[in-house]
Amino acid sequence: MTGSRVLALGHYQPSRVLTNDDLAAMVETDDAWIRSRVGIRTRHVAAPDETVDAMAAAAAAKALAAGGVAPADVDLVLVATCTAVDRSPNAAARVAARLGLGSPATMDVNVVCSGFTHALALADQAIRAGSATTALVIGAEKFTNVIDWTDRTTCVLAGDGAGAAVVTAADEPEIGPVLWGSVPEMGGAVRIEGEPGRFSQEGQTVYRWATTQLPAIARQVCERSGIAPADLAGVVLHQANLRIIEPVAERLGAVNAVVAKDVVDSGNTSAASVPLALSKLVERREIPAGAPVLLFAFGGNLSYAGQIIRCP
């Protein structure tokens, strides 16, 4: 085999929905203020006993069923998360146990918001190298668990959920080369620190960096796959903030693409946001099978990673 492909997707969100009006009863804010600044209308909040690995396993089970893949065939599990509480067994091992997998390699990947696209690249490379044949790549976060609910600048952002992809070997590559990197000297602009960990960010710093620097980097992702932005059928950016997604997509020049805007209904779900949004687009058949889709995530560590895939 000379490449890999995304065979199928699945997603999961908790049943509790927190509206902007609900938040207005908790902190000094209102629906108009939230929508004007971040574009979010609702977000899903996990129950106290609803863990990162439980949500990850639920999304992964749906992806396996959609792809017709037997659990025993999975030989690599990668879970992108920055909010798993327990360190050992890690989230990937817990997912494997929940799903009754055989003896896969199990690893967690913490690159915060860009974790899923990093993990997808690692799975693609492992399959190309012959180290794996069928991988589960999952982004899962209980982001509301690290939020200060008295800080109106951050509590309006967070949501919980998971998205998963089944990645398998392919005769021809359907996952393009990754472009990844970071800005170490600016890494402190997004933090989850302390005990218990709490999320904080320099919002204006992140906004300026994202809207001015990322369009050119996203175009480089397209160049690596030999696909012009105008030929993209879909663009799935990290669902950080609608006021970032819209200008980055516009400056990229993907004029014919469906642009994912799941942030409106799901909030910022960190590493879960790209697979969650992509799974919903595929479920609704908003992007044709086989069409090129840009996945591009950015955020914590001021890191970024992106690749173009063929839509399953």
Backbone torsions as a table, in degrees:
resi	resn	phi	psi	omega
1	MET	NA	142.3	-177.9
2	THR	-108.6	1.7	-178.5
3	GLY	-166.1	-167.5	177.3
4	SER	-140.2	170.5	179.6
5	ARG	-147.4	156.1	169.7
6	VAL	-85.1	111.4	-176.1
7	LEU	-81.7	-41.8	-174.6
8	ALA	-158.8	161.8	-177.5
9	LEU	-132.3	160.8	174.1
10	GLY	-155.9	157.5	178.7
11	HIS	-147.0	162.0	179.9
12	TYR	-147.0	138.6	172.9
13	GLN	-135.2	143.2	177.6
14	PRO	-61.1	158.6	-175.4
15	SER	-76.5	-26.8	-177.9
16	ARG	-75.2	128.1	179.0
17	VAL	-112.7	128.7	179.4
18	LEU	-108.0	117.0	-178.9
19	THR	-90.1	169.6	175.4
20	ASN	-64.0	-35.2	177.0
21	ASP	-65.8	-35.6	175.3
22	ASP	-61.4	-42.6	179.9
23	LEU	-66.0	-34.3	180.0
24	ALA	-63.0	-23.4	176.9
25	ALA	-83.0	-9.9	-176.7
26	MET	-106.5	-29.6	-173.9
27	VAL	-149.4	161.7	-177.3
28	GLU	-73.8	95.1	178.6
29	THR	-161.9	178.3	174.0
30	ASP	-156.6	168.8	-175.3
31	ASP	-58.2	-44.0	-178.0
32	ALA	-64.1	-40.2	-179.9
33	TRP	-64.3	-44.3	-178.3
34	ILE	-65.7	-47.6	-178.0
35	ARG	-63.3	-38.6	-177.0
36	SER	-69.1	-29.2	-175.2
37	ARG	-97.4	-34.2	-177.4
38	VAL	-130.1	-10.9	176.0
39	GLY	76.6	11.2	-175.9
40	ILE	-92.2	138.8	179.5
41	ARG	-109.0	-43.5	179.7
42	THR	-143.0	165.6	173.4
43	ARG	-150.8	154.6	179.9
44	HIS	-98.0	140.4	-176.1
45	VAL	-123.8	125.0	-178.6
46	ALA	-71.8	149.5	175.1
47	ALA	-69.4	159.5	-178.2
48	PRO	-54.0	-35.2	-178.2
49	ASP	-96.8	11.2	-179.6
50	GLU	-94.7	104.1	-171.4
51	THR	-89.5	166.9	176.4
52	VAL	-58.6	-46.4	-177.4
53	ASP	-69.2	-29.9	176.8
54	ALA	-65.7	-44.3	177.9
55	MET	-66.7	-40.2	178.6
56	ALA	-61.3	-43.6	-179.2
57	ALA	-65.7	-37.5	179.3
58	ALA	-63.9	-44.2	178.0
59	ALA	-65.9	-41.3	-178.6
60	ALA	-65.4	-39.2	178.7
61	ALA	-61.1	-39.7	178.3
62	LYS	-66.7	-39.4	179.0
63	ALA	-65.6	-42.2	177.7
64	LEU	-62.1	-42.6	179.5
65	ALA	-65.4	-41.2	-179.7
66	ALA	-64.5	-32.8	-179.0
67	GLY	-91.5	-4.5	-177.8
68	GLY	64.2	34.7	-176.7
69	VAL	-102.8	131.0	178.1
70	ALA	-76.5	139.8	178.6
71	PRO	-53.0	-35.6	-177.9
72	ALA	-64.8	-18.2	-177.8
73	ASP	-83.7	-10.8	-177.4
74	VAL	-80.8	124.4	179.8
75	ASP	-119.4	7.8	175.9
76	LEU	-152.0	130.3	176.1
77	VAL	-126.1	122.1	177.0
78	LEU	-120.2	123.9	177.2
79	VAL	-115.7	117.3	175.4
80	ALA	-89.2	118.5	-179.7
81	THR	-160.9	152.0	172.2
82	CYS	-124.6	6.6	-173.9
83	THR	-123.4	7.5	175.3
84	ALA	-66.7	130.1	-176.0
85	VAL	-78.2	-44.8	-174.9
86	ASP	-85.6	138.0	-176.4
87	ARG	-93.5	-30.8	179.6
88	SER	-151.1	127.9	-4.2
89	PRO	-61.0	145.5	-179.8
90	ASN	-71.6	173.4	-175.9
91	ALA	-61.0	-39.3	-179.2
92	ALA	-63.0	-42.0	178.5
93	ALA	-65.7	-37.7	178.1
94	ARG	-66.5	-38.1	175.4
95	VAL	-62.4	-45.7	179.9
96	ALA	-58.5	-41.2	179.4
97	ALA	-67.8	-42.5	179.8
98	ARG	-61.6	-36.6	-175.7
99	LEU	-92.2	-4.3	-179.9
100	GLY	67.6	38.4	178.6
101	LEU	-72.3	165.5	-176.3
102	GLY	-74.5	-95.6	-179.5
103	SER	-138.1	58.1	-176.8
104	PRO	-75.8	158.5	165.2
105	ALA	-70.3	138.6	-175.1
106	THR	-131.5	122.1	-177.6
107	MET	-141.4	140.1	169.6
108	ASP	-94.5	146.5	-179.6
109	VAL	-125.7	115.4	-179.5
110	ASN	-110.0	94.2	169.8
111	VAL	-125.2	29.8	177.6
112	VAL	51.9	-125.1	-169.8
113	CYS	-67.1	-25.6	179.6
114	SER	-97.5	17.6	-176.9
115	GLY	-61.9	-39.8	-175.7
116	PHE	-66.4	-45.0	-178.4
117	THR	-68.5	-31.2	171.1
118	HIS	-64.0	-47.1	-177.7
119	ALA	-64.8	-37.6	178.3
120	LEU	-62.7	-39.7	177.3
121	ALA	-64.2	-40.9	179.0
122	LEU	-64.1	-40.3	178.1
123	ALA	-65.3	-42.9	177.9
124	ASP	-59.1	-45.3	-179.0
125	GLN	-67.4	-37.4	178.3
126	ALA	-64.9	-40.2	179.6
127	ILE	-69.4	-41.9	177.8
128	ARG	-61.6	-35.3	-178.4
129	ALA	-81.3	-8.3	-179.3
130	GLY	86.2	9.8	-179.7
131	SER	-82.9	-15.4	179.3
132	ALA	-151.5	159.9	176.7
133	THR	-119.8	-32.7	-179.4
134	THR	-140.7	121.0	-176.0
135	ALA	-120.6	145.6	166.1
136	LEU	-101.4	121.9	177.6
137	VAL	-116.5	119.8	-169.8
138	ILE	-129.1	138.0	167.6
139	GLY	-112.9	124.7	-176.8
140	ALA	-144.6	133.1	-178.6
141	GLU	-144.7	140.6	165.2
142	LYS	-108.7	70.5	-170.8
143	PHE	-68.4	-28.5	179.2
144	THR	-65.9	-14.5	-179.3
145	ASN	-76.3	-15.5	-178.5
146	VAL	-114.3	18.6	-176.2
147	ILE	-98.6	140.6	170.2
148	ASP	-88.5	105.9	-173.7
149	TRP	-74.5	1.4	173.8
150	THR	-98.6	-5.5	-178.9
151	ASP	-100.7	104.6	-174.3
152	ARG	-69.9	-17.1	179.6
153	THR	-77.3	-21.5	-179.2
154	THR	-115.4	-31.3	-175.1
155	CYS	-67.9	-20.6	179.8
156	VAL	-75.1	-13.9	-173.3
157	LEU	-85.7	-38.7	-158.2
158	ALA	-80.1	142.4	171.8
159	GLY	-142.5	165.1	-178.6
160	ASP	-116.2	155.2	176.8
161	GLY	158.3	-175.0	-178.8
162	ALA	-151.7	149.8	172.6
163	GLY	-137.4	146.2	-174.7
164	ALA	-138.5	149.3	176.2
165	ALA	-129.7	138.8	168.8
166	VAL	-94.3	122.0	-178.2
167	VAL	-115.1	127.2	-177.3
168	THR	-129.6	165.9	176.6
169	ALA	-66.4	150.3	-179.0
170	ALA	-142.6	150.2	177.9
171	ASP	-63.1	-37.3	178.3
172	GLU	-123.9	142.4	-177.6
173	PRO	-65.3	127.5	175.1
174	GLU	-114.8	2.0	170.1
175	ILE	-117.7	117.4	-175.6
176	GLY	-76.2	172.3	-179.7
177	PRO	-63.7	141.0	-179.2
178	VAL	-81.2	146.6	165.8
179	LEU	-118.4	117.8	-177.9
180	TRP	-138.3	159.7	-178.5
181	GLY	176.6	-169.5	-178.7
182	SER	-160.7	171.7	175.7
183	VAL	-123.8	82.7	-171.3
184	PRO	-56.2	-37.8	-176.7
185	GLU	-69.0	-13.8	178.7
186	MET	-111.5	10.6	-175.0
187	GLY	-60.1	-27.4	-179.2
188	GLY	-72.0	-2.3	179.5
189	ALA	-69.6	-20.4	175.3
190	VAL	-130.0	124.5	-175.0
191	ARG	-135.7	143.9	163.0
192	ILE	-129.8	97.7	-170.9
193	GLU	-132.5	163.1	174.6
194	GLY	94.5	-178.6	-179.6
195	GLU	-138.4	105.6	1.9
196	PRO	-73.9	154.7	-178.2
197	GLY	-63.9	140.4	176.8
198	ARG	-132.4	137.1	-179.0
199	PHE	-79.9	134.2	172.4
200	SER	-147.1	157.1	178.9
201	GLN	-155.1	158.5	170.2
202	GLU	-93.5	90.2	-168.9
203	GLY	-56.5	-44.8	-178.3
204	GLN	-69.0	-35.6	177.0
205	THR	-62.4	-46.4	179.6
206	VAL	-64.0	-43.5	-179.2
207	TYR	-60.6	-48.1	-178.9
208	ARG	-63.4	-44.0	179.2
209	TRP	-61.4	-46.8	-176.2
210	ALA	-64.2	-45.9	-173.6
211	THR	-78.9	-22.5	-178.8
212	THR	-99.4	-34.0	-173.9
213	GLN	-98.0	-33.7	-170.5
214	LEU	-72.3	-33.5	178.9
215	PRO	-56.0	-41.9	179.8
216	ALA	-67.0	-38.2	178.5
217	ILE	-66.5	-40.8	178.2
218	ALA	-62.9	-36.1	176.7
219	ARG	-65.6	-34.2	176.9
220	GLN	-65.3	-34.3	175.1
221	VAL	-59.7	-44.8	179.0
222	CYS	-62.3	-41.8	-179.9
223	GLU	-60.7	-38.7	-178.8
224	ARG	-64.6	-29.0	178.7
225	SER	-95.5	-2.5	179.3
226	GLY	69.4	31.5	-179.3
227	ILE	-123.2	126.1	179.0
228	ALA	-72.5	145.7	178.1
229	PRO	-53.8	-35.5	-179.5
230	ALA	-66.7	-17.8	-179.3
231	ASP	-93.4	-1.5	177.9
232	LEU	-71.5	137.8	175.7
233	ALA	-92.1	-21.3	-179.2
234	GLY	-150.3	150.0	175.3
235	VAL	-132.0	118.9	178.0
236	VAL	-119.7	99.3	176.6
237	LEU	-92.0	161.1	171.5
238	HIS	-54.5	130.5	-175.2
239	GLN	-84.7	68.2	-175.8
240	ALA	-82.9	-46.5	-168.6
241	ASN	-169.9	127.7	-177.9
242	LEU	-59.7	-29.4	-179.5
243	ARG	-75.0	-9.4	170.0
244	ILE	-97.6	-44.5	-176.7
245	ILE	-57.5	-47.9	-174.1
246	GLU	-64.1	-49.7	179.7
247	PRO	-68.7	-35.1	178.4
248	VAL	-64.4	-44.6	179.1
249	ALA	-63.3	-40.2	179.9
250	GLU	-65.5	-44.4	-177.9
251	ARG	-73.2	-21.6	174.0
252	LEU	-64.7	-36.2	-179.7
253	GLY	91.2	23.1	178.6
254	ALA	-85.2	70.2	-168.3
255	VAL	-71.4	-18.8	-177.7
256	ASN	-107.9	8.5	-172.8
257	ALA	-94.8	149.4	165.4
258	VAL	-77.5	124.3	-179.1
259	VAL	-103.1	121.0	-179.6
260	ALA	-65.6	132.3	178.1
261	LYS	-133.5	42.0	-179.2
262	ASP	-66.4	-17.5	178.2
263	VAL	-55.3	-29.7	-178.6
264	VAL	-59.2	-41.3	-176.4
265	ASP	-100.1	-21.0	-173.0
266	SER	-114.2	-12.3	-174.2
267	GLY	70.5	-169.1	179.1
268	ASN	-88.0	110.6	-179.6
269	THR	-105.6	22.6	174.5
270	SER	53.4	-126.0	-174.6
271	ALA	-64.3	-17.0	179.5
272	ALA	-82.2	-14.1	-165.7
273	SER	-67.4	-41.8	-178.1
274	VAL	-67.4	-52.1	179.9
275	PRO	-67.1	-31.3	177.5
276	LEU	-64.3	-48.4	179.6
277	ALA	-66.0	-41.7	179.8
278	LEU	-64.3	-43.9	-179.7
279	SER	-59.2	-39.7	179.6
280	LYS	-67.2	-41.4	178.0
281	LEU	-61.7	-41.9	179.9
282	VAL	-68.6	-41.7	179.0
283	GLU	-59.8	-37.2	179.3
284	ARG	-86.3	-1.2	-178.8
285	ARG	55.1	42.8	178.2
286	GLU	-83.0	-13.9	176.9
287	ILE	-126.7	129.3	-178.3
288	PRO	-64.8	144.8	175.0
289	ALA	-58.8	135.6	179.3
290	GLY	88.1	-7.9	-178.6
291	ALA	-80.0	151.6	-178.3
292	PRO	-76.3	134.5	-179.7
293	VAL	-130.6	129.9	175.3
294	LEU	-87.2	125.0	170.1
295	LEU	-107.7	125.7	-176.4
296	PHE	-148.2	117.5	-177.5
297	ALA	-122.4	155.1	-174.0
298	PHE	-158.9	160.7	175.8
299	GLY	148.0	-122.3	-174.3
300	GLY	-47.8	143.0	-169.9
301	ASN	71.3	2.0	-163.3
302	LEU	45.4	54.1	177.7
303	SER	-103.4	163.5	178.1
304	TYR	-151.7	154.3	175.0
305	ALA	-160.7	139.4	179.0
306	GLY	-154.5	156.4	176.5
307	GLN	-157.1	160.6	174.3
308	ILE	-103.6	131.6	178.0
309	ILE	-119.0	163.1	169.1
310	ARG	-90.5	129.5	-174.4
311	CYS	-63.6	129.7	178.2
312	PRO	-70.5	NA	NA
